[in-house]
Amino acid sequence: MRIGLPKGRFLHHAEAAQAVAPADAETWLLRLQDIPCLVADGSLDAGITSEEWIQETRAEVVKLAPLCWSHVRICVISKPGHHVGLSPRIVSEYPSLALEYATRRYTGATLRRVHGACEAYVPTLADLCVDCVETGQSLRRNGLHILEELFRSDVWLVCSPETAHARRTAQLQVWATGIRHGGEVCAWQRKDAHVTI
């Protein structure tokens, strides 16, 4: 079984998961955003990635279990009092998600893909950004606020449709139980959960 694990900010979690991976597993440390497509096209049988990259890539994967490694919200961010208008300049690391938002709300938005720290563009180089918010400290430091929450994101164990059909999911579910964090999952996944950010 070929499994993709995220490096970067989840490297510590990934290495712990790697240490208890199924006996027949080969693992690779990869970029979080690359894992959904690698699983969807069958290059990997399973992987660990986050909800925002599943949605951004539109990858057809089977979500097996939330792992509760991170709790972020994908949000539209603006500067209080800044006039946005009908044709805002929007920046994001998630161009598909940003385009989906812009199409719903505005008639002539322009989009620019950026890599990390897109809140630094607002309000001088962009009117809005679509980004993930974890603690909100960066927003407060830069005098920004959340205009709209699009969705909440957790880290997921996913597999390819072929792996799901091959009934390998039971083994993966057992592994997920061992690498999941505490009992936070249920609270975060509830629609009415109170989140302090």
N, C-alpha and C positions, 0 to 999 in steps of 0.2 A: 504494500500500500504506500503510495506516494503522498506525503503531507507537506503543505507549505505553512511555515510559521513566520510570524511577523518579527522583523528586526526593528531597529530604531527605539522608540520610547517603550515598546513592549518586549524588548529583548530579554529582560529579567524573567518575565512571565513565560516567554517562549522557551527559554533554556530550561526552566522548571518543567514545562510541559514535555519538552523533548526527552528529558530524563526518564519520564514514565510513559512514553509513547508505546503503542502496541508493538509487540515483539517483531512483527513482520514489517514494520514501518521504516521507510526511508524518509528522512526529513531534510528540508531545505529552509534556510533563513532568507526571507525575501521581503521586498517592500510591501507593506500592508495593502497599498492600492493596486498592486499587480496580482494579488492572490485570487480575487473573484474571477477574473477572466481565465487564469490558468486552470482553475477548478472547472469552470463552465465548459472549456474546450477539451477537457479530459487530459490535459498535460499533468494535472495533479488529481488524485482521487478525492482528497479532502484538504481543508485549509482553515486557518484562523484569520479572520478579517473583521472589519467593522461595518456596521449598517450603512454608514454614509457612502462607503466605497462600493457596496453591493448596489445601492440605488444609483450612484453616479455612473457606474459602468454598465448598468442594466444587465449584469451577468445573470444567466439562468443557473442558479445554484439552489440546493436544498438546504435550508437553515435547520440544523439539528438541535443546537442548544446555545442559549446565551451564556457567556462565560463571566460576565460582570467584572471584566478587567478595567473598564473605563466607562464613565457616565458623562456623555457630552450632549449638548443640544446643537442642532444645526439651525442657525438663526440668520436673519437679515439684520444687519447692524448699520446704524446711522449716527449722525451727530445731532443731538437735541437742538431744535431751532433751525437746522439747515433745511432750506427749501429744496425739495427733491424734484418736483415737476413731473411731467408726463414722459420725459425722455431722459431718465437718469443714466449716469455712467455707473456700471456695476462691475466689481471685481470679485473674483473667487478662485479658489483652488478646485472648485467643483463646477465647471462650466455647464454641465447638463442640468444640475439642480438649479443653478442660477438662471438658466434660460427658461426652465419650467416655471420658476417664480415670476420672472419678468414678463413672460407671455400672459400669465394670469392677471397681472397688475397694471402693466404699462403698455403704451402703444408704440413707443419708439426708443426703448432702452438700448444702450450699447454695452457689450460685454467684453471684458478682458480677463484672460486666464493669468493668474499669478501663482507663485509658489511660496506658500507660507506667509504669515504676518500680514494678511491683506487688510487688517484694520488700520495699518499705517497709511493706507491710501486715502482714507476718509478723514475730512471732507474735501481736501484740496485736489487730489488726483482722481477721486471717485466720489460719487454721492452716496453709494451704498456698497456693502460687501456681504457676501454669503459665506459664513465661516462657522467653525465649531466653537462653542463656548463651554468651558469646563467649570472654572471657578468664577469667572467674570472679573478677575483682578485686572487683567490687561485692558478690558473695556473701561473700567473705572479710572485707571491710570491715564488713559487717553481721552477721557471725557466723552465716551461714546455710550450708546445704550442699544438694547435689543428692540428693534421695531416689530419683529414678528418671529415667533418660533415655528420652524417648519416641521421638525420632528426630533425625537430623541434617539440617540444612537448608543448601542452596546456593542461589544465584541462578540462575534459568533463563531462557533464551529460549523462549517458548511461542508457539503460534499457535492459531487457531481450527480446529475440524475442517474447516470449509469451505476455509480457506486450505491446509490439508494436502491436501485432495482436489484442489485446483486446481493442485497441483504447484509451489507457490511455495516449497516448503521448501528446495530446492537453493540458491536465492539467499540465503535466510536462514541456512542452514548455513555458507555461505562467509563471510557477515558475522559469524556467531558465532565462527568461527575467528580473525578479526581482532581481536575485542574480548575474547576469553577471556584470563584471566591464567595465564601459565606452564604448567608441567607438574604443578601441584598437584592438578588435577581428579582424576586417576586415584587418587592416594593417598587423597583425601578420600572418594571414592565407594566405595572398597573396604570391605566389611563388617568386615574384621579390622584396619583402619587404626588405629594408635595415635594418639590425640588428646590433647594436653596442654592441659588447661583448669583 
